[in-house]
Amino acid sequence: MKVKIDYTWEKELQQIFNNEFFIKLTNSVRDEYKNHEIYPPGKDIFNAFNLCPFNKVKIVILGQDPYHGKNQANGLCFSVNKGISIPPSLKNIYKELKNNFSDFQYENGDLSHWSSQGVLLLNSILTVRKGLPGSHKDIGWEKFTDLVINIISKRKKNIVFLLWGSFAKSKMNLIENKNQHLILSSTHPSPFSAYNGFFGCNHFKKTNDYLKKNNDKIIKW
């Protein structure tokens, strides 16, 4: 698996790519693609990075691992390609957006337009076997994405970190210089927990208010 990643990220992450753990990870992932049906397609593994270059990152939304159904995963957490049914968690994200902005509308589950505005839609684990959620846990992806979160927090200022659910909240200790960023946390938007804190969290409005306060361009959600 040859790493094809935006040059601004390559510059920041080159040391990691040369690290023994990452070389081992790429070998494992390559074998998985040879022997199993793996999502997302290989070309989309680093979509979150390629669609949101390092120098444009303003917001980080953390997910766990990709959707494990056919044609669902596209390399962006919570997102699915146009023409694919919108998953329950994303439906709830859209409901909360409607709560925040009465004129909010959507046509599909593709969130790539968020990425292009500076929203890094980062799963902690970047690949998965068909029908087996969590199947690529502990092969090295978490170590890689933990380092990514840490690097963003150290090298950038005024980043909004959106941490939804206990898994995402567990990454809070990776964020350095916390006083230079905005960290917003709530329950997960899944149907099991959205009513226990995600609905009404107003994270999207708070994010845009923070960007505005820092003279940055707001997100057109």
C-alpha positions as CSV (number, residue, x, y, z in Angstrom):
1,M,0.0,0.0,0.0
2,K,1.6,3.2,-1.2
3,V,0.7,6.2,0.9
4,K,-0.9,8.8,-1.3
5,I,-1.6,11.8,0.8
6,D,-1.9,15.5,0.4
7,Y,1.6,17.1,0.3
8,T,0.8,19.4,3.3
9,W,0.1,16.3,5.4
10,E,3.1,14.4,4.0
11,K,5.3,17.2,5.2
12,E,3.8,17.0,8.7
13,L,3.7,13.2,8.9
14,Q,6.8,12.1,7.1
15,Q,8.5,10.9,10.2
16,I,5.5,8.8,11.1
17,F,5.4,7.2,7.6
18,N,9.1,6.2,8.0
19,N,8.4,4.7,11.5
20,E,8.6,0.9,11.9
21,F,5.0,0.7,13.3
22,F,3.6,2.4,10.2
23,I,5.5,0.2,7.8
24,K,4.2,-2.8,9.7
25,L,0.6,-1.3,9.5
26,T,0.8,-0.8,5.8
27,N,2.0,-4.4,5.2
28,S,-1.0,-5.7,7.3
29,V,-3.5,-3.5,5.5
30,R,-2.1,-4.6,2.1
31,D,-2.5,-8.2,3.1
32,E,-6.1,-7.6,4.2
33,Y,-7.0,-6.0,0.9
34,K,-5.5,-9.0,-0.9
35,N,-7.3,-11.6,1.2
36,H,-10.6,-10.0,2.2
37,E,-13.3,-7.5,1.2
38,I,-12.1,-4.3,2.9
39,Y,-13.7,-0.9,3.1
40,P,-13.3,1.9,2.0
41,P,-11.7,1.2,-1.4
42,G,-8.0,1.6,-1.2
43,K,-7.9,4.9,-3.0
44,D,-10.2,6.4,-0.4
45,I,-8.3,5.4,2.8
46,F,-6.8,8.8,3.2
47,N,-9.7,10.8,1.9
48,A,-10.1,12.8,5.1
49,F,-6.5,14.1,4.6
50,N,-6.7,14.6,0.9
51,L,-9.9,16.5,1.0
52,C,-8.9,18.6,4.0
53,P,-5.2,19.6,3.7
54,F,-3.3,20.3,7.0
55,N,-3.0,24.0,6.3
56,K,-6.8,24.3,6.0
57,V,-7.8,22.3,9.1
58,K,-10.1,24.3,11.4
59,I,-12.3,21.6,12.9
60,V,-11.7,18.0,13.8
61,I,-14.7,15.5,14.1
62,L,-13.7,12.1,15.5
63,G,-15.3,8.8,14.5
64,Q,-14.3,5.2,15.4
65,D,-14.0,3.0,12.3
66,P,-15.5,3.0,8.8
67,Y,-19.0,1.8,7.9
68,H,-18.7,-2.0,7.2
69,G,-21.5,-2.3,4.6
70,K,-21.0,-2.4,0.9
71,N,-20.5,1.0,-0.8
72,Q,-20.9,2.9,2.5
73,A,-17.4,3.9,3.7
74,N,-15.8,6.7,1.8
75,G,-12.9,7.7,4.0
76,L,-14.7,10.4,5.9
77,C,-16.2,9.7,9.3
78,F,-20.1,9.7,9.4
79,S,-20.2,10.3,5.6
80,V,-21.5,8.1,2.8
81,N,-21.4,8.7,-0.9
82,K,-24.3,10.2,-2.8
83,G,-27.0,7.6,-3.6
84,I,-26.4,5.6,-0.4
85,S,-29.0,5.5,2.4
86,I,-28.2,8.0,5.2
87,P,-27.1,6.0,8.3
88,P,-29.0,6.7,11.6
89,S,-26.1,8.6,13.3
90,L,-25.8,11.0,10.3
91,K,-29.6,11.5,10.3
92,N,-29.3,12.6,13.9
93,I,-26.4,14.9,13.0
94,Y,-28.7,16.5,10.4
95,K,-31.5,16.8,13.0
96,E,-29.2,18.7,15.3
97,L,-28.0,20.9,12.5
98,K,-31.7,21.8,11.8
99,N,-32.0,22.6,15.5
100,N,-29.0,25.0,15.1
101,F,-29.9,26.5,11.8
102,S,-33.6,26.6,10.8
103,D,-32.6,27.0,7.1
104,F,-30.4,23.9,7.1
105,Q,-31.1,21.5,4.2
106,Y,-29.4,18.4,2.8
107,E,-29.8,16.2,-0.2
108,N,-27.6,13.2,0.6
109,G,-25.1,11.8,3.1
110,D,-21.9,13.0,1.4
111,L,-20.0,15.3,3.7
112,S,-17.1,16.1,1.4
113,H,-18.2,19.7,1.2
114,W,-17.4,20.0,5.0
115,S,-13.9,18.7,4.3
116,S,-13.2,21.2,1.6
117,Q,-14.1,24.0,4.2
118,G,-11.6,22.8,6.8
119,V,-13.4,20.0,8.6
120,L,-11.2,17.0,9.2
121,L,-13.6,14.0,9.3
122,L,-11.2,11.5,11.0
123,N,-12.0,8.0,11.9
124,S,-9.6,6.5,14.6
125,I,-9.4,3.3,12.5
126,L,-9.2,3.9,8.7
127,T,-10.2,0.4,7.3
128,V,-12.6,-2.4,8.2
129,R,-13.5,-5.9,6.9
130,K,-16.9,-6.3,5.3
131,G,-19.6,-6.9,7.9
132,L,-17.1,-6.9,10.8
133,P,-17.1,-3.6,12.8
134,G,-13.8,-3.1,14.7
135,S,-12.0,-5.8,12.7
136,H,-9.0,-3.6,12.2
137,K,-8.8,-2.5,15.8
138,D,-5.2,-2.7,17.2
139,I,-3.4,-3.2,13.9
140,G,-1.8,0.2,14.2
141,W,-4.4,2.8,12.9
142,E,-5.2,4.1,16.4
143,K,-1.5,4.9,17.0
144,F,-1.3,6.7,13.7
145,T,-4.5,8.8,14.2
146,D,-3.6,9.5,17.8
147,L,-0.4,11.1,16.6
148,V,-2.3,13.1,14.0
149,I,-4.6,14.5,16.7
150,N,-1.6,15.4,18.9
151,I,0.2,17.1,16.0
152,I,-2.8,19.2,15.0
153,S,-3.2,20.4,18.6
154,K,0.5,21.2,18.9
155,R,1.1,22.9,15.6
156,K,-2.1,24.8,15.1
157,K,-4.2,27.3,17.0
158,N,-8.0,27.8,17.4
159,I,-9.0,24.3,16.3
160,V,-12.5,23.1,17.3
161,F,-12.4,19.5,18.4
162,L,-15.9,17.9,18.3
163,L,-15.9,14.7,20.5
164,W,-19.1,12.8,20.4
165,G,-19.4,9.7,22.6
166,S,-17.1,8.0,25.1
167,F,-14.7,6.7,22.5
168,A,-14.1,10.2,21.0
169,K,-13.9,11.7,24.5
170,S,-11.2,9.3,25.4
171,K,-9.0,11.1,22.9
172,M,-9.1,14.4,24.9
173,N,-5.8,13.7,26.6
174,L,-4.1,13.8,23.2
175,I,-5.0,17.4,22.7
176,E,-2.2,19.7,23.9
177,N,-2.4,23.5,24.5
178,K,-6.1,23.0,25.4
179,N,-6.5,26.7,26.2
180,Q,-5.6,27.6,22.6
181,H,-8.5,25.4,21.2
182,L,-12.2,24.9,21.6
183,I,-13.1,21.3,22.8
184,L,-16.8,20.4,22.6
185,S,-18.1,17.0,23.8
186,S,-21.4,15.3,24.0
187,T,-23.0,11.9,23.8
188,H,-22.8,10.1,20.4
189,P,-25.3,10.9,17.7
190,S,-26.4,7.3,17.4
191,P,-30.1,6.5,18.1
192,F,-29.1,4.9,21.4
193,S,-27.6,8.0,22.9
194,A,-28.5,11.1,20.9
195,Y,-31.4,12.0,23.3
196,N,-29.0,11.9,26.3
197,G,-27.0,15.0,25.3
198,F,-26.3,15.2,21.6
199,F,-29.6,16.8,20.7
200,G,-29.5,20.3,22.0
201,C,-25.6,20.5,22.3
202,N,-25.6,23.2,19.7
203,H,-22.1,22.2,18.6
204,F,-22.5,23.5,15.1
205,K,-23.6,26.9,16.1
206,K,-20.9,27.1,18.8
207,T,-18.3,26.1,16.3
208,N,-19.3,28.9,13.9
209,D,-19.5,31.4,16.7
210,Y,-15.9,30.5,17.7
211,L,-14.7,30.8,14.1
212,K,-16.4,34.2,13.8
213,K,-14.8,35.3,17.1
214,N,-11.4,34.4,15.7
215,N,-12.1,36.2,12.4
216,D,-12.2,32.9,10.5
217,K,-14.6,31.9,7.8
218,I,-17.7,30.0,9.2
219,I,-18.7,26.6,7.9
220,K,-21.6,26.3,5.5
221,W,-22.9,23.1,7.0
